[in-house]
Amino acid sequence: MLLYLFAIINNMAKAARVINIALLMVAAILLMTWVFSGSITGQVSYTMDGAEPECKFISADDSSNEIKNIDLCCFEIQKMITCEKISDSEFDYICYNIKEGNKYYLNSKAFTYCVKEGYDIERAN
């Protein structure tokens, strides 16, 4: 009887060890997901977006200019106070200092690129 009880306790200790290792692995995966969530998910969404990045500058007097160099666009929108998500047919974001002033319009691909590359962009809630 004592030998049988020892065998049960020994098996329970092995099971507890296996469960602890499994829980440790789950915790490590959760920690990695939390640490890398912004960069990994941002890269996936950027890669899966089939559109071309687009950026357009519209001055206060309504003259417009398409900016082909997305890095230049990202650099310029860093100077803006805020960027808002909009429901426009062509663009998804507008960045500006004052609504009546100069504005930059970007599609999601361009905006995601700027965020992914680490440009300091102020996003409105």
C-alpha positions as CSV (number, residue, x, y, z in Angstrom):
1,M,0.0,0.0,0.0
2,L,2.8,2.4,0.9
3,L,4.6,1.6,-2.4
4,Y,1.4,2.3,-4.3
5,L,1.0,5.7,-2.5
6,F,4.6,6.6,-3.3
7,A,4.1,5.7,-7.0
8,I,1.0,8.0,-7.1
9,I,2.8,10.9,-5.5
10,N,5.8,10.4,-7.8
11,N,3.5,10.5,-10.9
12,M,1.8,13.6,-9.5
13,A,5.2,15.4,-9.2
14,K,6.1,14.5,-12.8
15,A,2.7,15.8,-14.0
16,A,3.2,19.0,-12.0
17,R,6.6,19.5,-13.5
18,V,5.2,19.0,-17.0
19,I,2.3,21.5,-16.3
20,N,4.8,24.0,-14.9
21,I,7.0,23.8,-18.0
22,A,3.9,24.2,-20.3
23,L,2.8,27.2,-18.3
24,L,6.3,28.7,-18.5
25,M,6.2,28.3,-22.3
26,V,2.7,30.0,-22.5
27,A,4.0,32.9,-20.3
28,A,7.0,33.3,-22.6
29,I,4.8,33.4,-25.7
30,L,2.5,36.0,-24.1
31,L,5.5,38.1,-23.0
32,M,6.9,38.0,-26.5
33,T,3.5,38.9,-28.0
34,W,3.2,41.9,-25.6
35,V,6.8,43.1,-26.3
36,F,6.7,42.7,-30.1
37,S,3.0,43.3,-30.8
38,G,3.3,46.8,-32.3
39,S,6.2,46.0,-34.7
40,I,5.0,42.5,-35.8
41,T,1.4,43.3,-36.4
42,G,2.2,46.6,-38.0
43,Q,4.6,44.9,-40.4
44,V,1.9,42.3,-41.2
45,S,-0.8,44.9,-41.9
46,Y,1.6,46.9,-44.0
47,T,2.6,43.9,-46.1
48,M,-0.9,42.7,-46.6
49,D,-2.2,46.1,-47.8
50,G,-2.0,45.9,-51.6
51,A,-2.4,49.6,-52.2
52,E,0.5,51.9,-53.1
53,P,1.4,54.5,-50.4
54,E,0.0,57.9,-51.3
55,C,0.6,61.3,-49.8
56,K,-0.8,64.6,-51.0
57,F,-0.1,68.1,-49.7
58,I,-2.8,70.8,-49.9
59,S,-1.8,74.3,-49.0
60,A,-4.1,76.9,-47.3
61,D,-4.9,78.4,-50.7
62,D,-6.1,75.0,-52.0
63,S,-3.2,74.3,-54.3
64,S,-2.2,70.6,-54.1
65,N,0.9,68.6,-54.8
66,E,1.3,64.8,-54.7
67,I,4.4,63.8,-52.7
68,K,6.0,60.7,-54.4
69,N,8.7,60.3,-51.8
70,I,6.9,58.7,-48.8
71,D,9.9,59.3,-46.4
72,L,9.7,63.0,-47.2
73,C,5.9,62.9,-46.5
74,C,6.6,61.1,-43.2
75,F,9.2,63.7,-42.3
76,E,6.8,66.6,-43.1
77,I,3.8,65.2,-41.2
78,Q,6.0,64.9,-38.1
79,K,5.8,68.7,-38.0
80,M,2.0,68.6,-37.9
81,I,0.2,68.8,-34.5
82,T,-2.3,66.1,-35.2
83,C,-3.3,63.3,-37.7
84,E,-6.9,62.1,-37.8
85,K,-8.5,59.2,-39.5
86,I,-11.1,60.4,-42.0
87,S,-13.7,58.7,-44.2
88,D,-12.6,60.2,-47.6
89,S,-12.9,58.2,-50.8
90,E,-9.3,58.5,-51.7
91,F,-7.4,59.1,-48.4
92,D,-7.6,57.7,-44.9
93,Y,-5.8,60.2,-42.8
94,I,-5.4,64.0,-42.6
95,C,-2.5,65.7,-40.8
96,Y,-2.6,69.4,-40.0
97,N,-1.7,72.2,-37.5
98,I,-4.9,74.1,-38.0
99,K,-7.8,72.9,-40.1
100,E,-7.8,76.1,-42.3
101,G,-4.0,75.8,-42.9
102,N,-1.7,73.4,-44.8
103,K,-2.8,69.8,-44.7
104,Y,-1.3,66.4,-45.7
105,Y,-3.6,63.6,-46.9
106,L,-2.4,60.0,-46.6
107,N,-3.8,56.6,-47.4
108,S,-3.5,53.8,-44.8
109,K,-0.5,52.3,-46.5
110,A,1.5,55.6,-46.3
111,F,0.4,56.2,-42.7
112,T,1.3,52.7,-41.6
113,Y,4.7,53.0,-43.3
114,C,5.4,56.2,-41.3
115,V,4.4,54.6,-38.0
116,K,6.3,51.4,-38.8
117,E,9.5,53.4,-39.7
118,G,9.3,55.2,-36.3
119,Y,8.4,58.7,-37.4
120,D,7.0,60.7,-34.5
121,I,3.4,61.2,-35.6
122,E,0.7,62.7,-33.3
123,R,-2.5,60.7,-33.8
124,A,-5.8,62.2,-32.6
125,N,-8.1,59.9,-30.7
